[in-house]
C-alpha cells in the first residue's frame, strides 16, 4: 500500500477531493468549487493542526466571503472600475465592490471544476482541477477562451500548486493568476488557551526590494509612482533579519504588495511567518511575481485571526497598466504556468 492516497468527500453539497499522507497523518481537502483549499492539517507538536483558515462552513463557501484560499484567475486582486481596454476594444466586467468601484479575483472561484487527474504513490498525492467554462459570452467583459488547470501536490508538510492557463481562442487574451490563502498558528502550550493567537505576534519575512504604493482604494499609483524602494517604505520593511522587533507584525494593518522578490539558490522566492510562541514557521514559496500580504482586518469572521500570504503573477489592476500588457498577453494556442506552494516547519 502506498504512503499517499486520494479520496472523495463532501462539504455540504459540494464534492471534495482529499489528499492524505498515511505516514504523518497530514490531509488536504479541496472543494471542486474553484478548486479551493478548504483545510490542510499537518502534524504540529504531536497533534494535527489546520494551518489554513479556510471557509468554515458550506454556507460560507457558497457566499464566497473573505476569499479564503481562492485560486485567482484570469486576474488577481482588483480591476479599477471593472473596466479595461484590450485588442482595440473596451471591456466592462461589472463591479463586485461598488463602494470601492472594483471587481475582485477573477472567475475561477465561481466555477465547479472537473477533477481531471488524481494520482498517489510513495512520494506524493496529486489532484488536478480543470475548467473549460471560461468562454466568450460566459462571463461579462471577458470575451476570450481560456482553459485553466490547477494541480495540487501533497508531500506531507509541503503543498505544491501549479496554475496553468491555455488560450484556446482566436485572439490574444489577458491572463494572470494567484492564490489567496490565510495561514494561522496554534496556541502555545504555555498559554493554556484553545484559541489561535492571531497575527500580531507573528514574525514576517519578505525577501523584496520594492513596495507597491497604492491609493485609498488599494489600486497602485500610475507609472513609476507605484514603486518605492523597500528601505523607504516607512514601517513596512519586512526583509529577513531586521533588528529588534522589526519583523513582528504587531498592530500594523497590512493590505499591500511587495515586488522584486529575491530568490534563493534553488530559484524559489520565500516569504515566511514564524510564531515565537509555538516555534512554527510557515513558508510560502513562488517562482516569480509579487507577494501580497493582508492582515485580515476587514474579515467578518476572525479579523486578524490569520495572515494572508498571496503569491501573484502581476501587480493589482494589471489589465490597466501599459507595462504589464506584453507579459499578460496569452497568444492563441499558448499556455503559461505559475508555480508556488507552502511548507510547514517546527522550530
C-alpha positions in Angstrom: 0.0 0.0 0.0 1.4 3.4 -1.0 2.2 6.0 1.6 -0.1 8.6 0.0 -3.7 8.3 -1.2 -6.5 10.3 -2.7 -10.2 10.1 -1.8 -13.5 11.9 -2.1 -15.7 13.6 0.4 -18.3 16.4 0.7 -18.6 19.8 2.2 -22.3 20.3 2.4 -23.5 19.7 -1.2 -20.0 20.5 -2.7 -17.9 17.5 -3.7 -14.4 17.5 -2.3 -11.1 15.7 -3.0 -8.9 14.7 -0.1 -5.2 14.1 -0.3 -3.7 12.0 2.6 -0.3 11.0 3.9 -0.5 7.8 5.9 2.9 8.3 7.5 2.4 11.7 9.1 -1.4 11.8 9.1 -1.5 15.0 7.1 -4.5 15.7 4.9 -5.5 18.4 2.5 -9.2 18.8 1.4 -10.2 20.7 -1.7 -13.7 21.8 -3.0 -14.5 21.3 -6.6 -15.9 24.8 -6.4 -13.0 26.9 -7.6 -10.5 24.1 -6.8 -10.4 25.8 -3.4 -8.3 24.5 -0.5 -10.6 24.0 2.5 -8.2 22.6 5.1 -4.6 21.4 5.4 -3.9 19.5 8.6 -0.3 18.8 9.4 1.4 17.3 12.5 2.4 20.1 14.9 3.8 19.2 18.3 2.4 15.7 18.0 -1.1 16.7 17.0 -2.8 17.5 13.7 -3.4 21.2 13.2 -5.1 23.0 10.3 -2.6 25.7 9.4 -5.1 27.3 7.0 -8.1 29.5 7.9 -10.4 28.4 5.1 -14.1 28.6 4.6 -15.5 27.3 7.9 -19.0 26.1 6.7 -20.6 25.1 3.4 -22.7 28.3 3.6 -19.5 30.5 3.9 -18.1 28.7 0.8 -21.3 29.3 -1.1 -21.4 33.0 -0.1 -17.7 33.4 -1.2 -16.9 35.9 1.5 -13.3 36.6 2.5 -11.6 35.0 -0.4 -10.3 32.1 1.7 -7.8 30.2 -0.4 -9.3 31.2 -3.7 -7.4 30.5 -6.9 -7.4 33.9 -8.6 -7.7 33.8 -12.4 -7.8 35.1 -15.0 -6.7 38.0 -12.9 -5.7 38.5 -9.3 -6.9 41.2 -6.8 -8.6 44.3 -8.2 -9.5 45.9 -11.5 -10.3 49.6 -11.4 -14.0 50.2 -12.2 -14.2 46.6 -13.5 -13.1 48.1 -16.9 -10.1 47.7 -19.2 -9.1 48.1 -22.8 -7.8 45.1 -24.8 -7.4 44.4 -28.5 -8.7 47.8 -29.5 -12.0 47.4 -27.6 -13.3 48.5 -24.2 -14.5 45.8 -21.8 -16.7 46.1 -18.7 -16.5 43.2 -16.1 -19.0 44.9 -13.8 -18.4 45.6 -10.1 -18.3 43.2 -7.1 -17.4 46.0 -4.7 -19.4 49.1 -5.7 -18.2 51.1 -2.7 -14.6 50.9 -4.0 -15.6 50.6 -7.6 -13.6 47.4 -8.3 -14.1 43.8 -9.3 -12.1 41.2 -7.5 -10.1 38.0 -8.1 -11.4 36.6 -11.4 -13.9 33.9 -12.3 -12.4 30.5 -11.3 -13.6 31.0 -7.8 -17.2 30.7 -9.1 -16.7 27.6 -11.3 -17.4 24.0 -10.3 -14.2 22.4 -11.7 -13.8 18.9 -13.2 -11.4 16.6 -11.4 -9.1 15.9 -14.4 -6.5 13.7 -12.7 -5.8 12.0 -9.4 -2.7 10.0 -8.5 -0.9 8.8 -5.4 2.3 6.9 -4.7 5.0 6.7 -2.0 6.3 10.2 -2.9 3.1 12.3 -3.0 -0.6 12.6 -3.7 -1.8 14.8 -6.6 -5.1 16.2 -7.9 -5.7 18.5 -10.9 -8.9 20.6 -11.1 -9.7 21.9 -14.6 -12.3 24.0 -16.3 -13.3 24.9 -19.8 -16.0 27.2 -18.7 -14.2 30.5 -19.5 -15.5 31.1 -22.9 -16.8 34.1 -25.0 -20.2 35.0 -23.7 -19.9 33.1 -20.5 -18.6 35.9 -18.3 -19.3 39.6 -18.7 -16.5 41.6 -20.1 -14.1 38.7 -20.8 -14.7 37.6 -24.5 -11.8 35.1 -24.5 -11.5 31.3 -24.4 -9.1 30.2 -21.8 -8.8 26.7 -20.2 -7.5 26.7 -16.6 -6.0 23.8 -14.7 -4.9 23.8 -11.0 -2.7 21.0 -9.7 -2.1 20.4 -6.0 0.7 18.0 -4.8 0.8 17.0 -1.2 4.1 15.9 0.3 3.2 15.8 4.0 4.3 19.2 5.3 4.6 20.6 1.8 1.9 21.6 -0.6 2.9 22.5 -4.2 0.5 24.4 -6.5 0.6 25.0 -10.2 -1.9 27.1 -12.2 -1.9 26.7 -16.0 -3.8 29.0 -18.4 -4.1 27.9 -22.0 -5.6 30.2 -24.7 -7.9 28.0 -26.9 -9.4 31.1 -28.7 -8.6 33.0 -31.8 -7.2 36.2 -30.2 -4.6 37.1 -27.6 -6.2 37.0 -24.1 -5.2 38.9 -20.9 -4.4 36.3 -18.3 -2.8 36.3 -14.8 -3.3 34.3 -11.7 -2.5 34.0 -8.0 -3.6 32.4 -4.7 -5.4 33.9 -1.7 -4.7 31.6 1.3 -4.8 32.5 5.0 -2.4 30.9 7.4 -2.5 30.6 11.2 -0.5 29.1 14.0 -1.6 27.1 17.1 -1.7 28.4 20.6 1.4 27.8 22.7 1.1 25.1 25.3 2.1 27.6 28.0 -0.8 29.8 27.3 -3.4 27.2 28.1 -5.7 28.7 25.5 -7.5 26.8 22.8 -7.8 29.9 20.6 -5.3 30.5 17.8 -3.2 33.6 18.6 -3.9 35.8 15.6 -1.4 37.8 13.5 0.0 40.3 16.0 2.8 38.1 17.5 3.9 36.7 14.1 7.3 37.5 12.7 7.1 38.1 8.9 9.9 38.0 6.4 9.5 39.1 2.8 12.6 39.0 0.5 11.7 42.0 -1.6 13.4 45.2 -2.9 10.2 47.1 -3.7 6.9 48.1 -2.0 3.9 48.8 -4.3 2.3 52.2 -3.5 -1.5 52.4 -3.7 -4.3 54.9 -3.4 -7.2 54.8 -0.9 -8.9 52.1 -3.0 -5.7 49.9 -2.8 -5.0 50.5 -6.5 -1.4 51.0 -7.5 -0.5 54.6 -8.5 0.2 55.4 -12.1 3.5 54.6 -13.7 6.7 54.7 -11.7 5.0 56.3 -8.7 3.6 52.8 -7.9 7.1 51.6 -6.8 9.2 52.7 -3.9 12.4 51.1 -2.6 11.6 48.9 0.4 14.0 50.8 2.6 11.9 53.9 2.0 8.6 52.2 2.8 8.2 53.5 6.3 7.2 50.8 8.7 6.7 48.1 6.0 10.2 46.8 5.6 10.0 43.1 6.5 13.1 41.9 4.8 14.6 38.9 6.7 16.8 39.7 9.6 15.5 43.1 10.7 16.9 44.2 14.0 14.9 44.0 17.2 11.2 43.6 16.6 11.4 44.9 13.0 9.8 41.7 11.6 7.0 41.5 14.1 3.6 42.3 12.6 2.3 43.8 15.8 -0.6 46.2 15.3 0.3 47.1 11.7 -2.6 46.9 9.2 -1.4 45.4 6.0 -3.1 45.0 2.6 0.0 45.6 0.5 2.0 44.1 -2.3 5.8 43.6 -2.4 7.8 43.2 -5.6 11.2 42.4 -7.0 11.4 39.3 -4.8 14.9 37.8 -4.3 15.2 34.1 -5.0 17.2 31.6 -3.0 19.9 29.4 -4.7 17.2 26.9 -5.8 15.2 29.5 -7.7 12.3 29.9 -5.2 11.4 33.2 -3.6 10.4 32.5 0.0 8.2 34.6 2.3 7.7 33.2 5.8 5.9 33.8 9.0 7.1 32.4 12.4 5.3 32.2 15.7 7.7 32.6 18.6 5.1 31.1 21.0 5.0 27.7 19.4 8.0 27.7 17.1 6.1 27.1 13.9 7.3 28.5 10.6 5.1 28.6 7.5 6.9 29.4 4.3 5.2 30.4 1.0 7.5 29.9 -2.0 6.9 31.1 -5.5 8.9 31.1 -8.8 8.3 34.8 -9.6 5.8 37.6 -9.3 4.8 39.6 -6.2 3.8 38.8 -2.7 0.6 40.4 -1.4 0.1 40.4 2.4 -3.2 41.0 4.2 -3.8 41.0 7.9 -7.5 40.4 7.5 -8.7 43.4 9.4 -12.0 43.6 7.3 -13.0 40.0 7.6 -16.4 39.3 9.1 -15.1 36.2 10.8 -12.0 36.2 12.9 -10.5 39.5 11.8 -6.7 39.4 12.2 -7.0 35.8 13.1 -4.8 34.6 10.2 -2.4 36.2 7.8 -3.0 36.1 4.0 0.2 35.5 2.1 -0.8 35.7 -1.6 1.6 34.8 -4.4 0.5 36.6 -7.5 1.9 36.8 -11.1 1.2 40.5 -11.6 0.5 43.8 -9.9 -3.1 44.7 -8.9 -5.0 46.3 -11.8 -2.5 44.8 -14.3 -5.2 44.8 -17.0 -5.0 48.6 -17.0 -1.2 49.0 -16.8 0.6 49.5 -20.1 3.8 48.0 -18.7 2.0 44.7 -18.0 0.3 44.2 -21.3 3.1 42.3 -23.1 3.6 39.8 -20.2 -0.2 39.5 -19.6 -0.9 38.5 -23.2 -1.6 34.8 -23.8 -1.3 34.1 -27.5 -3.7 31.8 -29.3 -2.6 28.2 -28.6 -0.1 29.3 -25.9 -0.1 28.4 -22.3 1.6 29.8 -19.2 2.1 28.3 -15.8 2.6 29.8 -12.4 4.1 27.7 -9.6 4.1 28.3 -5.9 3.4 26.4 -2.7 3.8 26.3 1.1 5.8 24.4 3.6 5.5 24.0 7.4 8.4 23.5 9.8 8.8 23.4 13.5 11.5 25.4 15.2 
